[in-house]
Each structure stands twice: as structure tokens, then as C-alpha cells.
Amino acid sequence: MRDAAPMPEELLEIAIKIVREAADTASRMRAEGVSGVTTKSTDTDVVTAADRAVERQVVGALREVRPGDTVLGEEYGATAVTASGAVRWILDPIDGTVNYLYGLPQYAVSLAAEVGGEVVAGVVRNAATGAEWTATRGGGAYRDGRPLRGSGETDLGQALVGTGFGYDAARRAHQATVLAGLLPQVRDIRRFGSAALDLCAAAEGMLDAYYEKGLNPWDHAAGGLVATEAGLLVGGLSGAPPGLAMVVAAPPALFKPLHDRLVELDAAGGP
């Protein structure tokens, strides 16, 4: 007989404890000096020894408390399935590695729990500042225990919009063209360098909306749940789910006008 699926609150409790310890490791290693810097997809797409160490730490901690689960991690990929119907954890050990490399205080450990293909719990913790965002499916979103609601802005022309850019030069050129077309139609643009934290900022109303092409599951799983539970719509373009082609997060009043403008600009196209 298959065990009942764990409650989202139970998974969130596990995630919070593990993420706090992992963020402490990232912060300590940053204070000791960044080491083991290599590159991934391009010469500007960096990974550090801390990325690898934090991922190993989180995977090890999850195996201790929930050995039947699987983990999808940015640096080491997916662990083998060891039990049917298990939870899948989606981990970004340091989201915002370039910020981490330069000492900019905008990098986070992001961990989400997925059951049956649906993210049901997530936590994002800024390892530089200690700020922490949490959410459970149907249970709301919180920053350090304070409930969150997204921006009340209804006019795209007055919206502060966050975004990010890929590492491939051709993709960045396309994204720059999209940005040039969008910029005159919004209040302004912000680019902080961590998708997980951008989604949490939108959930909190520090950004009115957010969009980005090229995000992997670990980039948006936890932050996307936080944004959704704060009342934002989170999706792709033209009915697609959020994913590599596009992630848009905005309050209902802003989602359609931002979405439609991004479609006009072919934001999900290009390399």
C-alpha cells in the first residue's frame, strides 16, 4: 500500500530548516573568499565551489530525512528515483551566482517540493541578508512570517518591471531588443540578477511585475509558488505554462497588458 502524500506544511518545515543551514554555508564560504570558479554554458555563466558544496549539503540533508525522494538540482542534475510516488525536490543552491562572485547581496538558496508534478511548498532565502520567503499551495505566501500580496498597480505605464538576461550573446541581443520595445511603456526596468528573488520581490510588491526568458525549473519553482500564493498570475505566453520560453509574473490587472506586449515583441522567440 502506497503511503499518503506528505502535507505541504510538513515539506515546507523540512525545506526551511535545510535551506537556512545551506544559506549559512553559502554566506560563510563567501566570507572566506570565492573559490573553484569555473564556467558552464558560456564564459560568463559561472559556477563556484560554494554552488557545488551547497547542493551536496542540501541533497545529503534531504536523503537523511526523506530517503525515498528525488532531487532535481542545478549543478548535479537529478538523483535516481528510489520509490514510486515520491516527492521531487527542485533546488538552486545559489541563484545569483554572478552576484555571489562579485559580493553583491542578491543571491539565494531556493528549494521547492513537487508532488505529482505540482509544486506544493517552497522557500527562498537571501543568503546575504537572511530575508526569507515561503509558500505552500493554497496556504499563502509569507516573508519572514508576514503575509504577502502583490502590487496593487493597475496601469502598465506606471509599473516597475523586473527582468533578467541569458548568458548566450545572441539571446542577450534578442532580449535587448525586447527590452527596448517595452521600456517606453512601463515606469522603469530593474535587473537584480536572481530570478528567485525577483519573483519574491514581485510577490511582495517591491516589483509590480516580472518577466524573463530562459528560466529552468530550479530558477522559478519556489519563487513562482511564492508569487502565485501572493495573488499573482504566473505563466508563459499564449497559454503556455511558465518555463524556458518565458515566465511572466504579475497581478491580474497587469498580466494581460504585459503579456500582450511581450507577445507583440516576440519575447519568447529568438535564440
Beta strands, then each sheet from edge to edge (+ up, - down):
strand 1: 38-39
strand 2: 46-47
strand 3: 70-73
strand 4: 77-78
strand 5: 88-95
strand 6: 108-115
strand 7: 118-126
strand 8: 132-136
strand 9: 140-143
strand 10: 146-147
strand 11: 160-162
strand 12: 188-190
strand 13: 209-212
strand 14: 233-235
strand 15: 247-250
sheet 1: 1+ 2-
sheet 2: 4+ 3- 5- 6+ 7- 8+ 9- 10+
sheet 3: 12+ 11+ 13+ 15- 14+
end
